[in-house]
Amino acid sequence: MNGVRRTMFNVINERFVKYAQKFLVVCSENQEILESRIGNISNIDISYNGVDIEEFKEIDKRMSRDAINIKQDRKLILFIGRFSGPEYKIEALLDAFKLIKEKVKESLLLLVGDKLPESIARKYMTTSDVSVTGPVDREAVKNYIAAADVCIGPLGTTRAIPLKVLEYMACGKPVLTGVHSVSKDLAVDKRNIVCVSPDSHAVDAASIRILTDEEYALNLGNNARETAQNFSWDRIVSDLNANLIEAVRNYRLIRKGR
């Protein structure tokens, strides 16, 4: 069904873009796909996802852990937001955690904001070191992110700019995601994000390095926070407003020419 839906969306978009004054996509990969199908059209532009930088500024890690009852000596691996779809490759993370646990015994995996499919839950929910919370309120979201030692993004192929990843980065956290999961407009591998193949051994090795190499983790987090500044809502809204003004101006010019 997902394949059929994607095909329908592609067909609709490819036809609609030719008649729109301005057609906005969320990252350059989307633009490249469209242009590979219909040619280079000047009305295609990018409107990125954004993040509220101030919301994640200077949140105390120790206080956040106290607020959500996480012990200070635990190594917290966090996946927040939706994770039940096949594109998130959550089983790769759960398999990797078994390997991580052998080397970093104080590690803890939290899956926050969604529910595991029943078949996956039966297989993996056999230890108290893996916890699934379901949906939580906004204040808890901030506390979970601030409390984390490594944050996990989608591991499957999505080529997007996920809000969860932007929020991790705005909070200055080291982020681990799939090699084809986050747009190149945002992710620079091993500088502001670590990108790996979506298999348990790659996720395990990358996670272990972040959890055990404090300087490496700190540099990743600092670079992530710096990158997130470019995706602040203030900047995104300003760019979107400019695109909307241009679209309206072009439409009016066309109307006058009739």
Secondary structure, 3 states (H helix, E strand, C coil): CHHHHHHHHHHHHHHHCCCCCCEEECCHHHHHHHHHHHCCCCCEEECCCCECHHHHCCCCHHHHHHHCCCCCCCEEEEEECCCCCHHHCHHHHHHHHHHHHHHCCCEEEEEECCCCCHHHHHHHCCCCCEEEEECCCHHHHHHHHHHCCEEECCCCCCCECCHHHHHHHHCCCCEEEECCCECCCCCCECCCEEEECCCHHHHHHHHHHHHHCHHHHHHHHHHHHHHHHHHEHHHHHHHHHHHHHHHHHHHHHHHHCC
